[in-house]
Amino acid sequence: FRSTYVRVSAGTRLAEAKDLERLHIYAASLDGPTVYCLIDAEEALGSKGLGKAKSTGALSVDFKQMNLQMGHQRVPSSSKSGELRSYLICQVALGRTLLLKEGMREVYPQSFASVLVDAGPSPLSFLTGKATDDPKSKPAVDAEARAKAATWYQVYRVKNSQQVCPIALVDVAWREKKESVPPIVCDVCGRRPAAVYCT
């Protein structure tokens, strides 16, 4: 939600410390990272399942059948600004990941526990060069590049549901945030606003 202001209005804890410890042990056995994932709860559980989860904390989800997206989360077009929407915050033990190329069917070779089915461009691909001639200076990133980098995402599918641990069910309200465009910086000093520039 990098393009929005987000307010969490309510939450239900779904996992205990022992559940997370079990997941981390499992992740180590899979020889891969543990990452966070945000899942639209109504899409995953349905309205009845969502109501049950809020009242009892009980879930019945086959995460193996779901696309698990990390990074930028697109706000559903059906949502209105300020409207509450429920999400599952999960930790995912990815293990070793196979990149699925176009036309490939979903397979899990031996020792692989997840597949990467879709991804946005890497944020590093939007760097526009050095801010100054100093090799120690950080790469320059303009407003357009920042906006594109903020949409980075990766979508995975996992071999089995035990790789996903729901941590919490939260109600989120969001509203659009306007991007502020910083001034174009002088190419010579790299600090002050440029007086003349091309658009």
C-alpha positions as CSV (number, residue, x, y, z in Angstrom):
1,F,0.0,0.0,0.0
2,R,2.8,2.5,-0.7
3,S,0.4,4.7,-2.7
4,T,-2.1,5.0,0.2
5,Y,-2.4,6.0,3.8
6,V,-3.3,3.0,5.9
7,R,-5.1,2.8,9.2
8,V,-5.5,-0.5,11.1
9,S,-8.7,-0.2,13.1
10,A,-9.0,-3.7,14.6
11,G,-7.1,-7.0,14.8
12,T,-7.4,-10.6,15.9
13,R,-4.3,-12.6,16.8
14,L,-4.2,-16.0,15.1
15,A,-0.8,-17.4,16.0
16,E,1.1,-18.0,19.2
17,A,4.8,-17.8,19.7
18,K,5.1,-21.6,19.4
19,D,3.4,-21.5,16.0
20,L,5.9,-19.0,14.7
21,E,8.8,-21.0,16.2
22,R,7.5,-24.2,14.5
23,L,7.3,-22.3,11.1
24,H,10.9,-21.0,11.5
25,I,12.2,-24.5,12.2
26,Y,10.3,-25.7,9.2
27,A,11.7,-22.9,7.0
28,A,15.2,-23.8,8.1
29,S,14.6,-27.4,7.0
30,L,13.4,-26.1,3.6
31,D,16.6,-24.1,3.1
32,G,15.0,-20.8,2.3
33,P,13.7,-17.5,3.6
34,T,10.6,-16.6,5.7
35,V,8.7,-13.6,4.3
36,Y,5.6,-11.7,5.1
37,C,2.4,-11.8,2.9
38,L,-0.8,-9.8,3.0
39,I,-3.9,-11.7,1.8
40,D,-7.4,-10.3,1.2
41,A,-9.4,-12.2,3.9
42,E,-12.8,-12.0,2.2
43,E,-11.4,-13.5,-1.0
44,A,-9.6,-16.2,0.9
45,L,-12.3,-17.1,3.4
46,G,-15.6,-15.9,1.9
47,S,-18.0,-13.9,4.0
48,K,-19.0,-16.8,6.3
49,G,-15.5,-17.9,6.9
50,L,-14.4,-14.3,7.6
51,G,-17.2,-13.9,10.2
52,K,-16.1,-17.2,11.9
53,A,-12.5,-16.2,11.9
54,K,-13.3,-12.8,13.5
55,S,-15.5,-14.4,16.2
56,T,-13.4,-17.6,17.0
57,G,-10.0,-17.1,15.4
58,A,-10.5,-20.3,13.5
59,L,-9.4,-20.5,9.9
60,S,-10.0,-23.1,7.2
61,V,-7.8,-22.1,4.2
62,D,-5.9,-24.2,1.6
63,F,-3.0,-21.8,1.1
64,K,-1.6,-24.3,-1.5
65,Q,-4.2,-23.1,-3.9
66,M,-3.5,-19.4,-3.5
67,N,-1.3,-16.8,-5.1
68,L,0.7,-15.3,-2.3
69,Q,1.9,-11.7,-3.1
70,M,4.8,-10.0,-1.5
71,G,5.7,-6.3,-1.9
72,H,3.2,-3.8,-3.4
73,Q,-0.4,-4.6,-2.7
74,R,-3.0,-3.3,-5.1
75,V,-6.1,-1.9,-3.4
76,P,-9.2,-3.7,-4.8
77,S,-11.2,-1.6,-7.3
78,S,-14.4,-2.4,-5.4
79,S,-13.1,-0.7,-2.2
80,K,-13.9,2.9,-1.5
81,S,-11.5,5.4,0.2
82,G,-11.9,5.1,4.0
83,E,-13.8,1.8,3.8
84,L,-12.7,-1.1,6.1
85,R,-11.4,-4.2,4.5
86,S,-10.1,-7.3,6.2
87,Y,-6.6,-8.8,5.5
88,L,-4.7,-11.8,6.8
89,I,-1.1,-11.1,7.8
90,C,0.9,-14.2,7.2
91,Q,4.5,-15.5,7.4
92,V,5.5,-17.8,4.6
93,A,8.3,-20.3,4.5
94,L,9.3,-20.2,0.9
95,G,12.1,-22.7,0.8
96,R,13.9,-23.0,-2.5
97,T,12.0,-21.3,-5.3
98,L,11.7,-22.3,-8.9
99,L,11.0,-19.5,-11.4
100,L,8.1,-20.5,-13.7
101,K,8.6,-19.2,-17.2
102,E,5.7,-18.5,-19.5
103,G,4.0,-21.7,-20.6
104,M,5.5,-23.9,-17.8
105,R,3.2,-25.9,-15.7
106,E,3.4,-25.7,-11.9
107,V,5.9,-28.3,-10.7
108,Y,8.0,-28.7,-7.6
109,P,11.3,-30.5,-8.4
110,Q,13.0,-32.3,-5.5
111,S,14.2,-29.9,-2.8
112,F,12.0,-27.0,-4.2
113,A,9.1,-25.8,-2.0
114,S,7.7,-22.8,-3.9
115,V,7.4,-21.4,-7.4
116,L,7.6,-17.7,-8.5
117,V,4.7,-17.2,-10.9
118,D,4.8,-13.4,-11.4
119,A,7.0,-10.4,-10.5
120,G,7.3,-6.7,-11.1
121,P,10.5,-5.1,-12.2
122,S,13.2,-4.9,-9.6
123,P,13.5,-1.5,-7.8
124,L,17.2,-1.4,-8.8
125,S,16.2,-1.2,-12.5
126,F,14.8,2.3,-11.9
127,L,18.1,3.9,-10.7
128,T,19.0,6.7,-13.0
129,G,22.8,6.9,-12.3
130,K,25.0,8.7,-9.9
131,A,23.9,11.9,-8.2
132,T,27.5,13.3,-8.5
133,D,30.8,12.3,-9.8
134,D,31.8,11.0,-6.4
135,P,31.8,7.1,-6.7
136,K,30.7,6.9,-3.0
137,S,27.5,8.9,-3.7
138,K,24.2,7.1,-3.8
139,P,22.5,6.5,-7.2
140,A,20.0,9.2,-8.2
141,V,16.3,8.3,-8.3
142,D,13.8,10.7,-9.7
143,A,10.1,11.0,-8.7
144,E,9.0,8.8,-11.6
145,A,11.5,6.1,-10.8
146,R,10.4,6.1,-7.1
147,A,6.8,5.7,-8.1
148,K,7.7,2.8,-10.4
149,A,9.9,1.1,-7.8
150,A,7.1,1.4,-5.2
151,T,5.0,-1.0,-7.4
152,W,7.5,-3.9,-7.1
153,Y,5.9,-7.2,-6.2
154,Q,6.4,-11.0,-6.4
155,V,3.8,-13.7,-6.5
156,Y,4.5,-17.2,-5.2
157,R,2.7,-20.5,-4.8
158,V,3.8,-23.0,-2.2
159,K,4.0,-26.8,-2.2
160,N,1.9,-27.2,0.9
161,S,-0.3,-25.2,3.3
162,Q,2.0,-25.8,6.2
163,Q,4.4,-23.3,4.7
164,V,2.0,-20.5,5.6
165,C,1.3,-19.3,9.1
166,P,-1.5,-16.7,9.5
167,I,-0.4,-14.3,12.3
168,A,-3.3,-11.9,12.5
169,L,-6.6,-10.8,10.9
170,V,-6.7,-7.0,10.6
171,D,-9.3,-4.5,9.5
172,V,-7.7,-1.8,7.4
173,A,-9.0,1.5,6.2
174,W,-7.1,3.3,3.4
175,R,-7.2,6.5,1.4
176,E,-5.2,7.6,-1.6
177,K,-2.0,9.6,-1.0
178,K,-0.8,12.2,-3.4
179,E,2.8,11.8,-4.4
180,S,4.9,14.9,-3.8
181,V,7.3,15.6,-6.7
182,P,10.7,16.8,-5.4
183,P,12.6,19.6,-7.4
184,I,15.0,18.6,-10.1
185,V,18.5,18.8,-8.6
186,C,21.5,20.6,-10.2
187,D,23.8,18.2,-12.2
188,V,26.9,20.1,-11.0
189,C,26.5,20.4,-7.3
190,G,23.9,17.6,-6.8
191,R,22.3,19.5,-4.0
192,R,20.5,22.7,-5.0
193,P,17.4,22.9,-7.4
194,A,18.3,23.2,-11.1
195,A,17.6,26.6,-12.7
196,V,17.4,25.2,-16.3
197,Y,16.4,21.7,-17.3
198,C,14.7,19.8,-20.1
199,T,11.3,18.1,-19.7
